[in-house]
Amino acid sequence: MQLHVLGSTGYHPNEERQTTCLMLPEIGLVFDAGTAMFRVRDLLATDSLDIFLTHGHLDHVIGLTFMFDILWEKEMRRVEVHGAADKLEALNTHLFSEVLFPVKPPFDWVPLEGEVEVGGGGTLSFFPLQHPGGSLGYRIDWPDRSLAFVTDTTADPDAAYVQAIQGVDVLVHECNFADGWEAQAQLTGHSCTTPVARVAERAGVGRLVLSHLNPLVTGPDPIGLAAAQAIFPETEIACDNMRIDF
């Protein structure tokens, strides 16, 4: 299985990174629809597409308005956008209001209810995260591998969600701020480097990939990778178009 990091920053894109979007092309599954969503078109290799939204903030959903181009001349059997019912209702009402967007793209809203079967014999589960407005994390378990996606939350090794990601092979976790910005992280519902590494350590994951990076800080190491690796050595920083084999 291969995970493509299509967008690895939060809030707004910069010259190096688009906002959050991950894709598993082999099974036609996408996590979040940030500004990097346009890249899905070139990777779409299935006749179904499932988009799982963590929450409704614009940097995670604006790519839904790109769907006409993404699906242009694609023969699709099914396109579904999954998420918490209240978030989907808000997006349908507001993001796709005729005042903002003239015609709703060809997909169906599917509120999350329990576990979801996904391609490759996998089972997707979700769990709540602490973030202004509410957010969800996701985990997929296949018979021989597992993956978790945690974005837009303030990392804490004692947080309830840590139990939900125990032992996954790959954890993609937000890390918007370097250490020293804890007050801002708490205010905005985001994470600093050291607490994220401690979450990975506590959860016993195999590999930690730091994403949703601060768009105001550019370069190869915007969050102080050494601090994370001192706690959890198998840590790396996501970048746009990165491919993760697992």
Contacts in CASP RR format, 6 or more apart in sequence:
PFRMAT RR
TARGET T0000
AUTHOR 0000-0000-0000
METHOD contacts of the structure
MODEL  1
MQLHVLGSTGYHPNEERQTTCLMLPEIGLVFDAGTAMFRVRDLLATDSLD
IFLTHGHLDHVIGLTFMFDILWEKEMRRVEVHGAADKLEALNTHLFSEVL
FPVKPPFDWVPLEGEVEVGGGGTLSFFPLQHPGGSLGYRIDWPDRSLAFV
TDTTADPDAAYVQAIQGVDVLVHECNFADGWEAQAQLTGHSCTTPVARVA
ERAGVGRLVLSHLNPLVTGPDPIGLAAAQAIFPETEIACDNMRIDF
1 24 0 8 1.000
1 26 0 8 1.000
1 142 0 8 1.000
1 145 0 8 1.000
1 147 0 8 1.000
1 245 0 8 1.000
1 246 0 8 1.000
2 24 0 8 1.000
2 25 0 8 1.000
2 26 0 8 1.000
2 243 0 8 1.000
2 244 0 8 1.000
2 245 0 8 1.000
2 246 0 8 1.000
3 22 0 8 1.000
3 23 0 8 1.000
3 24 0 8 1.000
3 147 0 8 1.000
3 170 0 8 1.000
3 172 0 8 1.000
3 243 0 8 1.000
3 244 0 8 1.000
3 246 0 8 1.000
4 22 0 8 1.000
4 23 0 8 1.000
4 24 0 8 1.000
4 25 0 8 1.000
4 39 0 8 1.000
4 43 0 8 1.000
4 241 0 8 1.000
4 242 0 8 1.000
4 243 0 8 1.000
4 244 0 8 1.000
5 22 0 8 1.000
5 172 0 8 1.000
5 209 0 8 1.000
5 211 0 8 1.000
5 238 0 8 1.000
5 239 0 8 1.000
5 240 0 8 1.000
5 241 0 8 1.000
5 242 0 8 1.000
5 243 0 8 1.000
5 244 0 8 1.000
6 18 0 8 1.000
6 21 0 8 1.000
6 22 0 8 1.000
6 23 0 8 1.000
6 36 0 8 1.000
6 37 0 8 1.000
6 39 0 8 1.000
6 40 0 8 1.000
6 43 0 8 1.000
6 240 0 8 1.000
6 241 0 8 1.000
7 17 0 8 1.000
7 18 0 8 1.000
7 19 0 8 1.000
7 20 0 8 1.000
7 21 0 8 1.000
7 22 0 8 1.000
7 34 0 8 1.000
7 35 0 8 1.000
7 36 0 8 1.000
7 39 0 8 1.000
7 211 0 8 1.000
7 238 0 8 1.000
7 240 0 8 1.000
8 17 0 8 1.000
8 18 0 8 1.000
8 20 0 8 1.000
8 36 0 8 1.000
8 211 0 8 1.000
8 212 0 8 1.000
8 213 0 8 1.000
8 238 0 8 1.000
8 239 0 8 1.000
8 240 0 8 1.000
8 242 0 8 1.000
9 16 0 8 1.000
9 17 0 8 1.000
9 18 0 8 1.000
9 19 0 8 1.000
9 20 0 8 1.000
9 212 0 8 1.000
9 213 0 8 1.000
9 214 0 8 1.000
9 215 0 8 1.000
10 17 0 8 1.000
10 19 0 8 1.000
10 20 0 8 1.000
10 59 0 8 1.000
10 176 0 8 1.000
10 212 0 8 1.000
10 213 0 8 1.000
10 214 0 8 1.000
10 215 0 8 1.000
11 19 0 8 1.000
11 59 0 8 1.000
11 215 0 8 1.000
12 19 0 8 1.000
12 59 0 8 1.000
12 215 0 8 1.000
13 19 0 8 1.000
13 35 0 8 1.000
13 36 0 8 1.000
13 215 0 8 1.000
14 215 0 8 1.000
14 216 0 8 1.000
14 218 0 8 1.000
15 218 0 8 1.000
16 218 0 8 1.000
16 219 0 8 1.000
16 239 0 8 1.000
16 240 0 8 1.000
17 213 0 8 1.000
17 215 0 8 1.000
17 239 0 8 1.000
17 240 0 8 1.000
18 34 0 8 1.000
18 35 0 8 1.000
18 36 0 8 1.000
18 39 0 8 1.000
18 240 0 8 1.000
19 34 0 8 1.000
19 35 0 8 1.000
19 36 0 8 1.000
19 59 0 8 1.000
19 60 0 8 1.000
19 62 0 8 1.000
20 31 0 8 1.000
20 32 0 8 1.000
20 34 0 8 1.000
20 36 0 8 1.000
20 59 0 8 1.000
20 60 0 8 1.000
20 151 0 8 1.000
20 211 0 8 1.000
20 212 0 8 1.000
21 30 0 8 1.000
21 31 0 8 1.000
21 32 0 8 1.000
21 33 0 8 1.000
21 34 0 8 1.000
21 35 0 8 1.000
21 36 0 8 1.000
21 37 0 8 1.000
21 39 0 8 1.000
21 40 0 8 1.000
21 63 0 8 1.000
22 30 0 8 1.000
22 31 0 8 1.000
22 32 0 8 1.000
22 149 0 8 1.000
22 172 0 8 1.000
23 29 0 8 1.000
23 30 0 8 1.000
23 31 0 8 1.000
23 39 0 8 1.000
23 40 0 8 1.000
23 43 0 8 1.000
24 30 0 8 1.000
25 43 0 8 1.000
25 44 0 8 1.000
25 45 0 8 1.000
25 46 0 8 1.000
26 45 0 8 1.000
26 46 0 8 1.000
26 120 0 8 1.000
27 46 0 8 1.000
27 118 0 8 1.000
27 119 0 8 1.000
27 120 0 8 1.000
28 44 0 8 1.000
28 45 0 8 1.000
28 46 0 8 1.000
28 48 0 8 1.000
28 49 0 8 1.000
28 50 0 8 1.000
28 119 0 8 1.000
29 49 0 8 1.000
29 50 0 8 1.000
29 52 0 8 1.000
29 118 0 8 1.000
29 119 0 8 1.000
30 37 0 8 1.000
30 40 0 8 1.000
30 49 0 8 1.000
30 50 0 8 1.000
30 51 0 8 1.000
30 52 0 8 1.000
31 51 0 8 1.000
31 52 0 8 1.000
31 54 0 8 1.000
31 138 0 8 1.000
31 149 0 8 1.000
32 51 0 8 1.000
32 52 0 8 1.000
32 53 0 8 1.000
32 54 0 8 1.000
32 60 0 8 1.000
32 61 0 8 1.000
32 151 0 8 1.000
33 51 0 8 1.000
33 53 0 8 1.000
33 60 0 8 1.000
33 61 0 8 1.000
33 62 0 8 1.000
33 63 0 8 1.000
33 64 0 8 1.000
33 66 0 8 1.000
33 81 0 8 1.000
34 59 0 8 1.000
34 60 0 8 1.000
34 61 0 8 1.000
34 62 0 8 1.000
34 63 0 8 1.000
35 59 0 8 1.000
35 62 0 8 1.000
35 63 0 8 1.000
36 240 0 8 1.000
37 62 0 8 1.000
37 63 0 8 1.000
37 64 0 8 1.000
37 66 0 8 1.000
37 70 0 8 1.000
38 63 0 8 1.000
38 66 0 8 1.000
38 69 0 8 1.000
38 70 0 8 1.000
39 241 0 8 1.000
40 49 0 8 1.000
40 70 0 8 1.000
41 69 0 8 1.000
41 70 0 8 1.000
41 71 0 8 1.000
41 72 0 8 1.000
41 74 0 8 1.000
44 70 0 8 1.000
44 74 0 8 1.000
47 75 0 8 1.000
47 76 0 8 1.000
47 77 0 8 1.000
47 78 0 8 1.000
48 76 0 8 1.000
48 77 0 8 1.000
48 78 0 8 1.000
48 79 0 8 1.000
48 80 0 8 1.000
49 71 0 8 1.000
49 76 0 8 1.000
49 78 0 8 1.000
49 79 0 8 1.000
49 80 0 8 1.000
49 107 0 8 1.000
50 80 0 8 1.000
50 82 0 8 1.000
50 118 0 8 1.000
51 64 0 8 1.000
51 79 0 8 1.000
51 80 0 8 1.000
51 81 0 8 1.000
51 82 0 8 1.000
51 107 0 8 1.000
52 82 0 8 1.000
52 83 0 8 1.000
52 124 0 8 1.000
52 126 0 8 1.000
52 138 0 8 1.000
53 60 0 8 1.000
53 61 0 8 1.000
53 81 0 8 1.000
53 82 0 8 1.000
53 83 0 8 1.000
53 84 0 8 1.000
53 87 0 8 1.000
53 88 0 8 1.000
53 136 0 8 1.000
54 60 0 8 1.000
54 129 0 8 1.000
54 135 0 8 1.000
54 136 0 8 1.000
54 137 0 8 1.000
54 138 0 8 1.000
54 149 0 8 1.000
54 151 0 8 1.000
54 152 0 8 1.000
55 84 0 8 1.000
55 87 0 8 1.000
55 131 0 8 1.000
55 133 0 8 1.000
55 134 0 8 1.000
55 135 0 8 1.000
55 136 0 8 1.000
55 152 0 8 1.000
56 87 0 8 1.000
56 90 0 8 1.000
56 91 0 8 1.000
57 152 0 8 1.000
60 151 0 8 1.000
60 152 0 8 1.000
61 91 0 8 1.000
61 95 0 8 1.000
62 95 0 8 1.000
64 81 0 8 1.000
64 91 0 8 1.000
64 95 0 8 1.000
64 105 0 8 1.000
64 107 0 8 1.000
65 95 0 8 1.000
65 96 0 8 1.000
65 101 0 8 1.000
65 105 0 8 1.000
67 79 0 8 1.000
67 105 0 8 1.000
67 106 0 8 1.000
67 107 0 8 1.000
68 105 0 8 1.000
71 79 0 8 1.000
71 105 0 8 1.000
71 106 0 8 1.000
76 106 0 8 1.000
78 108 0 8 1.000
79 106 0 8 1.000
79 107 0 8 1.000
79 108 0 8 1.000
80 107 0 8 1.000
80 108 0 8 1.000
80 109 0 8 1.000
80 110 0 8 1.000
81 88 0 8 1.000
81 107 0 8 1.000
81 108 0 8 1.000
81 109 0 8 1.000
81 110 0 8 1.000
82 110 0 8 1.000
82 111 0 8 1.000
82 112 0 8 1.000
82 116 0 8 1.000
83 110 0 8 1.000
83 111 0 8 1.000
83 112 0 8 1.000
83 136 0 8 1.000
84 111 0 8 1.000
84 112 0 8 1.000
84 134 0 8 1.000
84 136 0 8 1.000
85 111 0 8 1.000
85 112 0 8 1.000
88 109 0 8 1.000
88 110 0 8 1.000
88 111 0 8 1.000
91 109 0 8 1.000
92 104 0 8 1.000
92 109 0 8 1.000
94 100 0 8 1.000
95 101 0 8 1.000
96 104 0 8 1.000
112 126 0 8 1.000
112 136 0 8 1.000
114 125 0 8 1.000
114 126 0 8 1.000
115 123 0 8 1.000
115 124 0 8 1.000
115 125 0 8 1.000
116 123 0 8 1.000
116 124 0 8 1.000
116 125 0 8 1.000
117 123 0 8 1.000
117 124 0 8 1.000
118 124 0 8 1.000
118 140 0 8 1.000
120 142 0 8 1.000
121 142 0 8 1.000
121 143 0 8 1.000
122 140 0 8 1.000
122 141 0 8 1.000
122 142 0 8 1.000
122 143 0 8 1.000
123 140 0 8 1.000
123 141 0 8 1.000
124 138 0 8 1.000
124 139 0 8 1.000
124 140 0 8 1.000
125 138 0 8 1.000
125 139 0 8 1.000
125 140 0 8 1.000
125 141 0 8 1.000
125 164 0 8 1.000
126 136 0 8 1.000
126 137 0 8 1.000
126 138 0 8 1.000
126 139 0 8 1.000
127 136 0 8 1.000
127 137 0 8 1.000
127 139 0 8 1.000
127 160 0 8 1.000
127 161 0 8 1.000
127 164 0 8 1.000
128 134 0 8 1.000
128 135 0 8 1.000
128 136 0 8 1.000
128 137 0 8 1.000
128 160 0 8 1.000
128 161 0 8 1.000
129 135 0 8 1.000
129 136 0 8 1.000
129 137 0 8 1.000
129 150 0 8 1.000
129 151 0 8 1.000
129 152 0 8 1.000
129 153 0 8 1.000
129 161 0 8 1.000
130 153 0 8 1.000
130 154 0 8 1.000
130 159 0 8 1.000
130 189 0 8 1.000
131 152 0 8 1.000
131 153 0 8 1.000
131 154 0 8 1.000
131 189 0 8 1.000
132 188 0 8 1.000
132 189 0 8 1.000
135 151 0 8 1.000
135 152 0 8 1.000
135 153 0 8 1.000
137 148 0 8 1.000
137 149 0 8 1.000
137 150 0 8 1.000
137 151 0 8 1.000
137 161 0 8 1.000
137 164 0 8 1.000
138 148 0 8 1.000
138 149 0 8 1.000
139 146 0 8 1.000
139 147 0 8 1.000
139 148 0 8 1.000
139 149 0 8 1.000
139 164 0 8 1.000
139 165 0 8 1.000
139 168 0 8 1.000
140 146 0 8 1.000
140 147 0 8 1.000
140 148 0 8 1.000
145 169 0 8 1.000
145 246 0 8 1.000
146 167 0 8 1.000
146 168 0 8 1.000
146 169 0 8 1.000
146 170 0 8 1.000
147 168 0 8 1.000
147 169 0 8 1.000
147 170 0 8 1.000
147 171 0 8 1.000
147 172 0 8 1.000
147 246 0 8 1.000
148 164 0 8 1.000
148 165 0 8 1.000
148 168 0 8 1.000
148 170 0 8 1.000
148 171 0 8 1.000
148 172 0 8 1.000
148 205 0 8 1.000
149 172 0 8 1.000
150 161 0 8 1.000
150 165 0 8 1.000
150 171 0 8 1.000
150 172 0 8 1.000
150 173 0 8 1.000
150 174 0 8 1.000
150 199 0 8 1.000
151 172 0 8 1.000
151 173 0 8 1.000
151 174 0 8 1.000
151 211 0 8 1.000
151 212 0 8 1.000
152 174 0 8 1.000
152 189 0 8 1.000
152 190 0 8 1.000
152 212 0 8 1.000
153 159 0 8 1.000
153 161 0 8 1.000
153 174 0 8 1.000
153 189 0 8 1.000
153 190 0 8 1.000
153 191 0 8 1.000
154 185 0 8 1.000
154 186 0 8 1.000
154 189 0 8 1.000
154 190 0 8 1.000
154 191 0 8 1.000
154 195 0 8 1.000
155 173 0 8 1.000
155 174 0 8 1.000
155 175 0 8 1.000
155 191 0 8 1.000
155 192 0 8 1.000
155 195 0 8 1.000
155 196 0 8 1.000
155 198 0 8 1.000
155 199 0 8 1.000
156 162 0 8 1.000
156 195 0 8 1.000
156 199 0 8 1.000
157 195 0 8 1.000
157 198 0 8 1.000
157 199 0 8 1.000
157 201 0 8 1.000
157 202 0 8 1.000
159 199 0 8 1.000
162 199 0 8 1.000
162 202 0 8 1.000
162 203 0 8 1.000
165 171 0 8 1.000
165 199 0 8 1.000
165 203 0 8 1.000
165 205 0 8 1.000
166 203 0 8 1.000
166 204 0 8 1.000
167 203 0 8 1.000
167 204 0 8 1.000
167 205 0 8 1.000
167 206 0 8 1.000
168 203 0 8 1.000
168 205 0 8 1.000
168 206 0 8 1.000
169 205 0 8 1.000
169 206 0 8 1.000
169 207 0 8 1.000
169 246 0 8 1.000
170 205 0 8 1.000
170 206 0 8 1.000
170 207 0 8 1.000
170 209 0 8 1.000
170 244 0 8 1.000
170 246 0 8 1.000
171 200 0 8 1.000
171 203 0 8 1.000
171 205 0 8 1.000
171 206 0 8 1.000
171 207 0 8 1.000
171 208 0 8 1.000
171 209 0 8 1.000
172 209 0 8 1.000
172 211 0 8 1.000
172 238 0 8 1.000
173 191 0 8 1.000
173 196 0 8 1.000
173 199 0 8 1.000
173 200 0 8 1.000
173 208 0 8 1.000
173 209 0 8 1.000
173 210 0 8 1.000
173 211 0 8 1.000
174 190 0 8 1.000
174 191 0 8 1.000
174 196 0 8 1.000
174 210 0 8 1.000
174 211 0 8 1.000
174 212 0 8 1.000
175 191 0 8 1.000
175 192 0 8 1.000
175 193 0 8 1.000
175 196 0 8 1.000
175 210 0 8 1.000
175 211 0 8 1.000
175 212 0 8 1.000
175 213 0 8 1.000
175 223 0 8 1.000
175 228 0 8 1.000
176 185 0 8 1.000
176 188 0 8 1.000
176 190 0 8 1.000
176 191 0 8 1.000
176 192 0 8 1.000
176 212 0 8 1.000
176 213 0 8 1.000
176 214 0 8 1.000
177 184 0 8 1.000
177 185 0 8 1.000
177 190 0 8 1.000
177 191 0 8 1.000
177 192 0 8 1.000
177 193 0 8 1.000
177 214 0 8 1.000
177 223 0 8 1.000
178 192 0 8 1.000
178 193 0 8 1.000
178 214 0 8 1.000
178 217 0 8 1.000
178 222 0 8 1.000
178 223 0 8 1.000
178 224 0 8 1.000
178 227 0 8 1.000
179 192 0 8 1.000
179 193 0 8 1.000
179 194 0 8 1.000
179 224 0 8 1.000
179 227 0 8 1.000
180 192 0 8 1.000
181 192 0 8 1.000
182 192 0 8 1.000
184 190 0 8 1.000
185 191 0 8 1.000
185 192 0 8 1.000
190 212 0 8 1.000
193 210 0 8 1.000
193 223 0 8 1.000
193 224 0 8 1.000
193 225 0 8 1.000
193 227 0 8 1.000
193 228 0 8 1.000
194 227 0 8 1.000
194 228 0 8 1.000
194 231 0 8 1.000
196 208 0 8 1.000
196 210 0 8 1.000
196 228 0 8 1.000
197 208 0 8 1.000
197 227 0 8 1.000
197 228 0 8 1.000
197 229 0 8 1.000
197 230 0 8 1.000
197 231 0 8 1.000
197 232 0 8 1.000
197 235 0 8 1.000
198 231 0 8 1.000
198 232 0 8 1.000
200 206 0 8 1.000
200 208 0 8 1.000
200 231 0 8 1.000
200 232 0 8 1.000
200 234 0 8 1.000
200 235 0 8 1.000
201 231 0 8 1.000
201 232 0 8 1.000
206 234 0 8 1.000
207 234 0 8 1.000
207 236 0 8 1.000
207 244 0 8 1.000
207 246 0 8 1.000
208 228 0 8 1.000
208 232 0 8 1.000
208 234 0 8 1.000
208 235 0 8 1.000
208 236 0 8 1.000
209 235 0 8 1.000
209 236 0 8 1.000
209 237 0 8 1.000
209 238 0 8 1.000
209 244 0 8 1.000
210 223 0 8 1.000
210 225 0 8 1.000
210 228 0 8 1.000
210 235 0 8 1.000
210 236 0 8 1.000
210 237 0 8 1.000
210 238 0 8 1.000
211 238 0 8 1.000
213 222 0 8 1.000
213 223 0 8 1.000
213 237 0 8 1.000
213 238 0 8 1.000
214 222 0 8 1.000
214 223 0 8 1.000
217 223 0 8 1.000
220 237 0 8 1.000
221 237 0 8 1.000
222 237 0 8 1.000
223 237 0 8 1.000
225 235 0 8 1.000
225 236 0 8 1.000
225 237 0 8 1.000
228 235 0 8 1.000
229 235 0 8 1.000
END
